[in-house]
Amino acid sequence: MKIQKLTLIALVFSFLLSCEKDNEAAPIAESSISGKFLAPNNTDPIVNGLIVAMKDETVVSETLTGTDGSFRLTDLTAGTYTISLKKGLFSSERTVEVAEDDDIDIPNIPIEIFPRIGVVTGSYDNIESVLYDIGLVNPMTQEPLFDIINGRYAGRPSGNASKHGHGHGANAIPTKENTFLEPNVDFHFSDLIASPDMLAEYDILFLNCGLREVYTEHNANIFDFVNNGGILYATDWAFKYLEGITGDGQQYIDFLDNEKSGISMSTEATIFDQDLIDWLQDNFNITVNNDDTILLDEFIGGWQVVDSANDATVISWFNGPAQFRDNSGTPVTENKDLAFTFQVGEGGVFYSSFHTENNDDGFNTVDRILEYLVFELSGL
């Protein structure tokens, strides 16, 4: 009788376990979202862009874009997701409905949300052409989606304002051809730099080489702009407006005392950033020699040499042999770093001794490098 009771109990227990297993929910099939994050021109890939999937205001999945701008968000369940795509101050957003066991592909997502950008014109440089070709332009009117501020001569149109040389007999870069890249605001650089409130209206400010150098009494305002979160980009002779930040150079970069003494017009420079190397080679078939060097050839005679950089606070992007006149005026050739980024307070600075081209005729190699750095520096 005891054996029969034990057998019955065992059968009941086995039946209950079987029912419990039958009632267990089947595993939920996971889904994914993939795509490509591109520059505003809907062509050039954004590398290391942050892609985040949020559901009910909770981050569910995140990843970084690859060299070709591609991404894949995984471990998603059915529902509505907000997909945030971000590279520094540039971003886009999508709302995506995901079904169970669903793999969604969004082929091309261009940057659609921009920071407030101001470009100060110069006689020897033209970063506005790069920004325009990146796609910071109204597709309907073809007008740039950034302010272009006359930095050459107060009270005169920018146009062909300057034809004098950059130094050592060099000719000015040919004037840009795109009429949309003329100043489009009614104030001059002198007004902007004198006004902390006007400066604070911008997230990123570009200073081209060849702007007027006579307003340096307002350099404290440039420092405050950056220290409070602004991003400053400057090339070559615009270094004058960085000296309120760099001071004696011990904290960031130190400009050679013999100003505007660069002689070399090109150099085979080592690239320190592997992502930049891969981006150039994989997307644009730009040859990087020996896996890490590239020809930088957008110098003009009399360029400003950076004597040294503080490795603890400064990122150097390129280094190559350069000929210049040292502080005694003697021509020498030394390896020099040629482009830099560094954080200052809540903001940051990019400086390069080389230029962009001054014609809106598409991208050359240096323009591609500067395109990459425009997005990189916006995340400082």
Helices and strands as residue ranges (DSSP letters): H 2-23, E 31-38, E 50-55, E 58-64, E 70-76, E 79-87, E 90-98, E 103-110, E 117-120, H 127-134, E 147-149, G 179-181, H 189-193, H 196-199, E 204-207, G 216-218, H 219-227, E 231-235, G 236-241, H 243-246, E 253-255, E 267-271, H 274-284, E 293-296, E 306-309, E 314-325, E 331-344, E 347-352, H 365-377
